[in-house]
């Protein structure tokens, strides 16, 4: 399963040269992951309440290939790359809709399921099943 999220580049997203500041891709990717989870009926604010777990980012492998600039429209494609007992890895790719083959930025984002005490714990089975579809 893959999810696509679009976002526009605003002045606040760019540096002095008018290109997207590298840290902003993390924000774009987080929004895209959240919308992907929402599409799977997984609402982050309810995870702790309903399942006793939450997700924390434990690692990001990111590559910046080409710059995005002010007013560009970006598409962020998100898919689940890997699922284990306590971890899920998302692959996320940013590109312009006019040239899907030209990847701007790519990241593997690693999340771990933790309990209220912030200790790693097993993914709830219903969530794991959604991830494995």
TIVO-2410 file (N, C-alpha, C; in nm, 3 decimals):
# residues 133
REC num residu      c1      c2      c3 atome chaine
REC   1      X   0.084  -0.118   0.000     N      A
REC   1      X   0.000   0.000   0.000    CA      A
REC   1      X   0.089   0.125   0.000     C      A
REC   2      X   0.046   0.222  -0.078     N      A
REC   2      X   0.121   0.346  -0.086    CA      A
REC   2      X   0.025   0.463  -0.069     C      A
REC   3      X   0.073   0.567  -0.007     N      A
REC   3      X  -0.007   0.688   0.014    CA      A
REC   3      X   0.067   0.806  -0.046     C      A
REC   4      X  -0.007   0.897  -0.111     N      A
REC   4      X   0.052   1.019  -0.166    CA      A
REC   4      X  -0.006   1.140  -0.094     C      A
REC   5      X   0.082   1.232  -0.061     N      A
REC   5      X   0.047   1.356   0.009    CA      A
REC   5      X   0.110   1.471  -0.067     C      A
REC   6      X   0.036   1.578  -0.087     N      A
REC   6      X   0.094   1.693  -0.158    CA      A
REC   6      X   0.108   1.812  -0.064     C      A
REC   7      X   0.211   1.891  -0.091     N      A
REC   7      X   0.236   2.012  -0.013    CA      A
REC   7      X   0.300   2.116  -0.104     C      A
REC   8      X   0.272   2.239  -0.076     N      A
REC   8      X   0.329   2.351  -0.151    CA      A
REC   8      X   0.446   2.407  -0.071     C      A
REC   9      X   0.549   2.455  -0.140     N      A
REC   9      X   0.664   2.516  -0.074    CA      A
REC   9      X   0.637   2.665  -0.056     C      A
REC  10      X   0.639   2.709   0.067     N      A
REC  10      X   0.617   2.849   0.102    CA      A
REC  10      X   0.748   2.915   0.141     C      A
REC  11      X   0.745   3.045   0.149     N      A
REC  11      X   0.866   3.121   0.183    CA      A
REC  11      X   0.928   3.071   0.313     C      A
REC  12      X   0.845   3.040   0.412     N      A
REC  12      X   0.894   2.994   0.543    CA      A
REC  12      X   0.972   2.862   0.534     C      A
REC  13      X   0.953   2.788   0.425     N      A
REC  13      X   1.019   2.658   0.408    CA      A
REC  13      X   1.158   2.669   0.346     C      A
REC  14      X   1.193   2.788   0.298     N      A
REC  14      X   1.316   2.803   0.220    CA      A
REC  14      X   1.426   2.875   0.297     C      A
REC  15      X   1.547   2.861   0.246     N      A
REC  15      X   1.662   2.931   0.303    CA      A
REC  15      X   1.689   3.058   0.223     C      A
REC  16      X   1.800   3.122   0.249     N      A
REC  16      X   1.833   3.249   0.183    CA      A
REC  16      X   1.848   3.236   0.032     C      A
REC  17      X   1.875   3.116  -0.017     N      A
REC  17      X   1.890   3.094  -0.161    CA      A
REC  17      X   1.757   3.057  -0.228     C      A
REC  18      X   1.649   3.048  -0.149     N      A
REC  18      X   1.518   3.016  -0.204    CA      A
REC  18      X   1.493   2.869  -0.225     C      A
REC  19      X   1.578   2.783  -0.169     N      A
REC  19      X   1.555   2.639  -0.178    CA      A
REC  19      X   1.508   2.587  -0.042     C      A
REC  20      X   1.440   2.474  -0.045     N      A
REC  20      X   1.388   2.417   0.079    CA      A
REC  20      X   1.503   2.385   0.173     C      A
REC  21      X   1.491   2.434   0.296     N      A
REC  21      X   1.590   2.401   0.400    CA      A
REC  21      X   1.579   2.252   0.430     C      A
REC  22      X   1.693   2.186   0.443     N      A
REC  22      X   1.694   2.040   0.457    CA      A
REC  22      X   1.606   1.987   0.571     C      A
REC  23      X   1.599   2.058   0.682     N      A
REC  23      X   1.520   2.011   0.797    CA      A
REC  23      X   1.371   2.009   0.768     C      A
REC  24      X   1.326   2.091   0.675     N      A
REC  24      X   1.183   2.096   0.646    CA      A
REC  24      X   1.131   1.970   0.580     C      A
REC  25      X   1.218   1.895   0.515     N      A
REC  25      X   1.172   1.767   0.460    CA      A
REC  25      X   1.124   1.674   0.571     C      A
REC  26      X   1.185   1.683   0.688     N      A
REC  26      X   1.140   1.600   0.800    CA      A
REC  26      X   0.997   1.635   0.839     C      A
REC  27      X   0.964   1.764   0.834     N      A
REC  27      X   0.828   1.809   0.864    CA      A
REC  27      X   0.731   1.759   0.757     C      A
REC  28      X   0.770   1.774   0.630     N      A
REC  28      X   0.684   1.726   0.521    CA      A
REC  28      X   0.660   1.576   0.534     C      A
REC  29      X   0.768   1.501   0.564     N      A
REC  29      X   0.756   1.356   0.575    CA      A
REC  29      X   0.669   1.316   0.694     C      A
REC  30      X   0.680   1.388   0.805     N      A
REC  30      X   0.596   1.355   0.920    CA      A
REC  30      X   0.448   1.378   0.889     C      A
REC  31      X   0.417   1.488   0.823     N      A
REC  31      X   0.278   1.513   0.785    CA      A
REC  31      X   0.227   1.402   0.694     C      A
REC  32      X   0.309   1.362   0.598     N      A
REC  32      X   0.268   1.257   0.505    CA      A
REC  32      X   0.247   1.124   0.577     C      A
REC  33      X   0.335   1.089   0.671     N      A
REC  33      X   0.318   0.964   0.748    CA      A
REC  33      X   0.191   0.968   0.831     C      A
REC  34      X   0.165   1.082   0.892     N      A
REC  34      X   0.045   1.096   0.974    CA      A
REC  34      X  -0.081   1.078   0.891     C      A
REC  35      X  -0.084   1.135   0.771     N      A
REC  35      X  -0.199   1.120   0.684    CA      A
REC  35      X  -0.212   0.976   0.634     C      A
REC  36      X  -0.100   0.911   0.611     N      A
REC  36      X  -0.101   0.770   0.572    CA      A
REC  36      X  -0.161   0.685   0.684     C      A
REC  37      X  -0.117   0.709   0.806     N      A
REC  37      X  -0.172   0.635   0.920    CA      A
REC  37      X  -0.321   0.663   0.936     C      A
REC  38      X  -0.361   0.788   0.917     N      A
REC  38      X  -0.502   0.824   0.927    CA      A
REC  38      X  -0.584   0.747   0.822     C      A
REC  39      X  -0.528   0.731   0.702     N      A
REC  39      X  -0.596   0.653   0.599    CA      A
REC  39      X  -0.614   0.507   0.641     C      A
REC  40      X  -0.523   0.458   0.724     N      A
REC  40      X  -0.533   0.321   0.777    CA      A
REC  40      X  -0.620   0.315   0.903     C      A
REC  41      X  -0.686   0.426   0.936     N      A
REC  41      X  -0.768   0.438   1.057    CA      A
REC  41      X  -0.686   0.427   1.185     C      A
REC  42      X  -0.564   0.473   1.179     N      A
REC  42      X  -0.477   0.477   1.297    CA      A
REC  42      X  -0.457   0.624   1.330     C      A
REC  43      X  -0.523   0.669   1.436     N      A
REC  43      X  -0.514   0.809   1.476    CA      A
REC  43      X  -0.414   0.822   1.590     C      A
REC  44      X  -0.308   0.896   1.565     N      A
REC  44      X  -0.199   0.908   1.663    CA      A
REC  44      X  -0.245   0.955   1.800     C      A
REC  45      X  -0.335   1.053   1.812     N      A
REC  45      X  -0.374   1.095   1.947    CA      A
REC  45      X  -0.447   0.986   2.027     C      A
REC  46      X  -0.504   0.888   1.957     N      A
REC  46      X  -0.579   0.783   2.026    CA      A
REC  46      X  -0.498   0.657   2.054     C      A
REC  47      X  -0.377   0.649   2.000     N      A
REC  47      X  -0.296   0.527   2.017    CA      A
REC  47      X  -0.272   0.493   2.164     C      A
REC  48      X  -0.227   0.591   2.240     N      A
REC  48      X  -0.197   0.566   2.381    CA      A
REC  48      X  -0.324   0.533   2.457     C      A
REC  49      X  -0.429   0.605   2.428     N      A
REC  49      X  -0.556   0.584   2.497    CA      A
REC  49      X  -0.617   0.448   2.466     C      A
REC  50      X  -0.619   0.410   2.338     N      A
REC  50      X  -0.685   0.286   2.298    CA      A
REC  50      X  -0.598   0.161   2.307     C      A
REC  51      X  -0.468   0.177   2.280     N      A
REC  51      X  -0.380   0.061   2.273    CA      A
REC  51      X  -0.268   0.061   2.376     C      A
REC  52      X  -0.249   0.174   2.445     N      A
REC  52      X  -0.141   0.183   2.543    CA      A
REC  52      X  -0.004   0.197   2.481     C      A
REC  53      X   0.001   0.239   2.353     N      A
REC  53      X   0.129   0.256   2.283    CA      A
REC  53      X   0.131   0.390   2.210     C      A
REC  54      X   0.250   0.429   2.172     N      A
REC  54      X   0.270   0.542   2.082    CA      A
REC  54      X   0.394   0.512   1.999     C      A
REC  55      X   0.414   0.590   1.895     N      A
REC  55      X   0.530   0.569   1.809    CA      A
REC  55      X   0.633   0.678   1.833     C      A
REC  56      X   0.759   0.639   1.834     N      A
REC  56      X   0.868   0.736   1.841    CA      A
REC  56      X   0.965   0.706   1.726     C      A
REC  57      X   1.017   0.813   1.669     N      A
REC  57      X   1.116   0.799   1.563    CA      A
REC  57      X   1.250   0.767   1.628     C      A
REC  58      X   1.313   0.659   1.582     N      A
REC  58      X   1.443   0.620   1.638    CA      A
REC  58      X   1.556   0.631   1.537     C      A
REC  59      X   1.520   0.659   1.412     N      A
REC  59      X   1.625   0.675   1.312    CA      A
REC  59      X   1.568   0.721   1.180     C      A
REC  60      X   1.650   0.798   1.108     N      A
REC  60      X   1.612   0.844   0.975    CA      A
REC  60      X   1.736   0.836   0.886     C      A
REC  61      X   1.721   0.765   0.776     N      A
REC  61      X   1.826   0.761   0.673    CA      A
REC  61      X   1.772   0.844   0.557     C      A
REC  62      X   1.834   0.959   0.532     N      A
REC  62      X   1.780   1.052   0.434    CA      A
REC  62      X   1.885   1.091   0.332     C      A
REC  63      X   1.841   1.104   0.207     N      A
REC  63      X   1.929   1.147   0.098    CA      A
REC  63      X   1.863   1.264   0.026     C      A
REC  64      X   1.941   1.369   0.008     N      A
REC  64      X   1.895   1.488  -0.064    CA      A
REC  64      X   1.956   1.482  -0.203     C      A
REC  65      X   1.873   1.472  -0.305     N      A
REC  65      X   1.923   1.452  -0.440    CA      A
REC  65      X   1.914   1.577  -0.527     C      A
REC  66      X   1.800   1.647  -0.519     N      A
REC  66      X   1.777   1.769  -0.596    CA      A
REC  66      X   1.699   1.867  -0.509     C      A
REC  67      X   1.718   1.997  -0.531     N      A
REC  67      X   1.648   2.095  -0.448    CA      A
REC  67      X   1.504   2.121  -0.494     C      A
REC  68      X   1.418   2.150  -0.398     N      A
REC  68      X   1.286   2.206  -0.427    CA      A
REC  68      X   1.294   2.354  -0.394     C      A
REC  69      X   1.212   2.433  -0.463     N      A
REC  69      X   1.220   2.578  -0.447    CA      A
REC  69      X   1.084   2.638  -0.414     C      A
REC  70      X   1.089   2.765  -0.380     N      A
REC  70      X   0.970   2.841  -0.347    CA      A
REC  70      X   0.860   2.819  -0.450     C      A
REC  71      X   0.740   2.790  -0.401     N      A
REC  71      X   0.616   2.771  -0.478    CA      A
REC  71      X   0.608   2.638  -0.551     C      A
REC  72      X   0.709   2.552  -0.541     N      A
REC  72      X   0.698   2.419  -0.600    CA      A
REC  72      X   0.587   2.341  -0.530     C      A
REC  73      X   0.520   2.257  -0.604     N      A
REC  73      X   0.428   2.159  -0.547    CA      A
REC  73      X   0.505   2.029  -0.536     C      A
REC  74      X   0.503   1.969  -0.417     N      A
REC  74      X   0.571   1.841  -0.395    CA      A
REC  74      X   0.469   1.733  -0.366     C      A
REC  75      X   0.501   1.615  -0.410     N      A
REC  75      X   0.427   1.495  -0.374    CA      A
REC  75      X   0.520   1.412  -0.286     C      A
REC  76      X   0.466   1.365  -0.174     N      A
REC  76      X   0.540   1.275  -0.085    CA      A
REC  76      X   0.470   1.140  -0.091     C      A
REC  77      X   0.538   1.041  -0.146     N      A
REC  77      X   0.486   0.904  -0.147    CA      A
REC  77      X   0.540   0.832  -0.024     C      A
REC  78      X   0.450   0.765   0.046     N      A
REC  78      X   0.485   0.693   0.167    CA      A
REC  78      X   0.438   0.549   0.156     C      A
REC  79      X   0.527   0.458   0.189     N      A
REC  79      X   0.486   0.318   0.197    CA      A
REC  79      X   0.561   0.251   0.311     C      A
REC  80      X   0.507   0.142   0.356     N      A
REC  80      X   0.571   0.067   0.463    CA      A
REC  80      X   0.672  -0.026   0.399     C      A
REC  81      X   0.794  -0.012   0.445     N      A
REC  81      X   0.904  -0.091   0.389    CA      A
REC  81      X   0.926  -0.219   0.467     C      A
REC  82      X   0.907  -0.212   0.599     N      A
REC  82      X   0.941  -0.325   0.684    CA      A
REC  82      X   0.863  -0.315   0.816     C      A
REC  83      X   0.820  -0.429   0.866     N      A
REC  83      X   0.751  -0.435   0.995    CA      A
REC  83      X   0.810  -0.549   1.075     C      A
REC  84      X   0.839  -0.522   1.202     N      A
REC  84      X   0.884  -0.628   1.293    CA      A
REC  84      X   0.796  -0.626   1.417     C      A
REC  85      X   0.838  -0.695   1.519     N      A
REC  85      X   0.758  -0.707   1.641    CA      A
REC  85      X   0.732  -0.571   1.707     C      A
REC  86      X   0.831  -0.483   1.708     N      A
REC  86      X   0.817  -0.353   1.776    CA      A
REC  86      X   0.844  -0.234   1.684     C      A
REC  87      X   0.885  -0.260   1.562     N      A
REC  87      X   0.934  -0.154   1.474    CA      A
REC  87      X   0.861  -0.153   1.340     C      A
REC  88      X   0.849  -0.033   1.284     N      A
REC  88      X   0.799  -0.017   1.148    CA      A
REC  88      X   0.890   0.083   1.077     C      A
REC  89      X   0.923   0.052   0.953     N      A
REC  89      X   1.007   0.141   0.872    CA      A
REC  89      X   0.924   0.189   0.753     C      A
REC  90      X   0.918   0.321   0.738     N      A
REC  90      X   0.849   0.383   0.626    CA      A
REC  90      X   0.952   0.429   0.523     C      A
REC  91      X   0.923   0.406   0.397     N      A
REC  91      X   1.003   0.464   0.290    CA      A
REC  91      X   0.924   0.583   0.236     C      A
REC  92      X   0.990   0.699   0.228     N      A
REC  92      X   0.924   0.820   0.182    CA      A
REC  92      X   1.007   0.886   0.073     C      A
REC  93      X   0.939   0.927  -0.033     N      A
REC  93      X   1.005   0.988  -0.148    CA      A
REC  93      X   0.932   1.117  -0.184     C      A
REC  94      X   1.009   1.224  -0.202     N      A
REC  94      X   0.954   1.353  -0.243    CA      A
REC  94      X   0.993   1.380  -0.388     C      A
REC  95      X   0.896   1.425  -0.466     N      A
REC  95      X   0.920   1.459  -0.606    CA      A
REC  95      X   0.817   1.564  -0.650     C      A
REC  96      X   0.843   1.625  -0.765     N      A
REC  96      X   0.747   1.718  -0.825    CA      A
REC  96      X   0.654   1.639  -0.915     C      A
REC  97      X   0.526   1.670  -0.915     N      A
REC  97      X   0.433   1.593  -0.999    CA      A
REC  97      X   0.468   1.600  -1.147     C      A
REC  98      X   0.537   1.705  -1.188     N      A
REC  98      X   0.575   1.719  -1.329    CA      A
REC  98      X   0.687   1.623  -1.370     C      A
REC  99      X   0.756   1.565  -1.271     N      A
REC  99      X   0.868   1.475  -1.302    CA      A
REC  99      X   0.884   1.372  -1.190     C      A
REC 100      X   0.793   1.276  -1.188     N      A
REC 100      X   0.793   1.174  -1.081    CA      A
REC 100      X   0.924   1.095  -1.077     C      A
REC 101      X   0.990   1.081  -1.190     N      A
REC 101      X   1.113   1.002  -1.194    CA      A
REC 101      X   1.230   1.074  -1.127     C      A
REC 102      X   1.221   1.205  -1.112     N      A
REC 102      X   1.331   1.282  -1.052    CA      A
REC 102      X   1.307   1.295  -0.902     C      A
REC 103      X   1.362   1.203  -0.825     N      A
REC 103      X   1.347   1.205  -0.680    CA      A
REC 103      X   1.425   1.324  -0.624     C      A
REC 104      X   1.357   1.404  -0.541     N      A
REC 104      X   1.424   1.518  -0.478    CA      A
REC 104      X   1.490   1.475  -0.347     C      A
REC 105      X   1.412   1.407  -0.266     N      A
REC 105      X   1.461   1.361  -0.136    CA      A
REC 105      X   1.397   1.226  -0.106     C      A
REC 106      X   1.474   1.138  -0.044     N      A
REC 106      X   1.426   1.005  -0.009    CA      A
REC 106      X   1.469   0.974   0.133     C      A
REC 107      X   1.380   0.910   0.210     N      A
REC 107      X   1.414   0.876   0.348    CA      A
REC 107      X   1.352   0.743   0.388     C      A
REC 108      X   1.424   0.671   0.471     N      A
REC 108      X   1.370   0.557   0.545    CA      A
REC 108      X   1.358   0.605   0.688     C      A
REC 109      X   1.235   0.602   0.739     N      A
REC 109      X   1.208   0.653   0.873    CA      A
REC 109      X   1.169   0.534   0.962     C      A
REC 110      X   1.246   0.514   1.068     N      A
REC 110      X   1.228   0.399   1.158    CA      A
REC 110      X   1.157   0.444   1.285     C      A
REC 111      X   1.041   0.380   1.311     N      A
REC 111      X   0.963   0.408   1.431    CA      A
REC 111      X   0.957   0.284   1.518     C      A
REC 112      X   0.950   0.307   1.648     N      A
REC 112      X   0.936   0.198   1.744    CA      A
REC 112      X   0.809   0.224   1.825     C      A
REC 113      X   0.741   0.117   1.857     N      A
REC 113      X   0.624   0.123   1.943    CA      A
REC 113      X   0.672   0.124   2.088     C      A
REC 114      X   0.624   0.223   2.166     N      A
REC 114      X   0.663   0.232   2.308    CA      A
REC 114      X   0.537   0.243   2.393     C      A
REC 115      X   0.551   0.202   2.521     N      A
REC 115      X   0.439   0.216   2.614    CA      A
REC 115      X   0.445   0.352   2.682     C      A
REC 116      X   0.356   0.374   2.779     N      A
REC 116      X   0.350   0.505   2.844    CA      A
REC 116      X   0.478   0.540   2.919     C      A
REC 117      X   0.559   0.439   2.952     N      A
REC 117      X   0.686   0.461   3.021    CA      A
REC 117      X   0.802   0.477   2.922     C      A
REC 118      X   0.767   0.486   2.794     N      A
REC 118      X   0.864   0.504   2.685    CA      A
REC 118      X   0.958   0.384   2.670     C      A
REC 119      X   0.909   0.267   2.703     N      A
REC 119      X   0.984   0.143   2.682    CA      A
REC 119      X   0.929   0.072   2.559     C      A
REC 120      X   1.018   0.019   2.478     N      A
REC 120      X   0.975  -0.051   2.357    CA      A
REC 120      X   0.878  -0.163   2.394     C      A
REC 121      X   0.774  -0.176   2.314     N      A
REC 121      X   0.674  -0.280   2.336    CA      A
REC 121      X   0.621  -0.329   2.202     C      A
REC 122      X   0.557  -0.442   2.205     N      A
REC 122      X   0.508  -0.503   2.082    CA      A
REC 122      X   0.399  -0.418   2.018     C      A
REC 123      X   0.403  -0.412   1.885     N      A
REC 123      X   0.297  -0.345   1.812    CA      A
REC 123      X   0.165  -0.416   1.837     C      A
REC 124      X   0.056  -0.343   1.861     N      A
REC 124      X  -0.074  -0.410   1.873    CA      A
REC 124      X  -0.104  -0.490   1.746     C      A
REC 125      X  -0.161  -0.608   1.763     N      A
REC 125      X  -0.182  -0.698   1.648    CA      A
REC 125      X  -0.269  -0.634   1.541     C      A
REC 126      X  -0.371  -0.558   1.578     N      A
REC 126      X  -0.458  -0.497   1.476    CA      A
REC 126      X  -0.382  -0.393   1.394     C      A
REC 127      X  -0.291  -0.321   1.456     N      A
REC 127      X  -0.211  -0.222   1.384    CA      A
REC 127      X  -0.110  -0.293   1.295     C      A
REC 128      X  -0.049  -0.396   1.347     N      A
REC 128      X   0.048  -0.472   1.267    CA      A
REC 128      X  -0.019  -0.532   1.144     C      A
REC 129      X  -0.143  -0.580   1.159     N      A
REC 129      X  -0.216  -0.634   1.045    CA      A
REC 129      X  -0.242  -0.526   0.939     C      A
REC 130      X  -0.274  -0.405   0.983     N      A
REC 130      X  -0.294  -0.295   0.888    CA      A
REC 130      X  -0.164  -0.265   0.812     C      A
REC 131      X  -0.052  -0.270   0.884     N      A
REC 131      X   0.076  -0.243   0.821    CA      A
REC 131      X   0.116  -0.349   0.719     C      A
REC 132      X   0.073  -0.471   0.741     N      A
REC 132      X   0.112  -0.582   0.655    CA      A
REC 132      X   0.019  -0.604   0.536     C      A
REC 133      X  -0.088  -0.528   0.526     N      A
REC 133      X  -0.182  -0.543   0.412    CA      A
REC 133      X  -0.115  -0.508   0.282     C      A
***
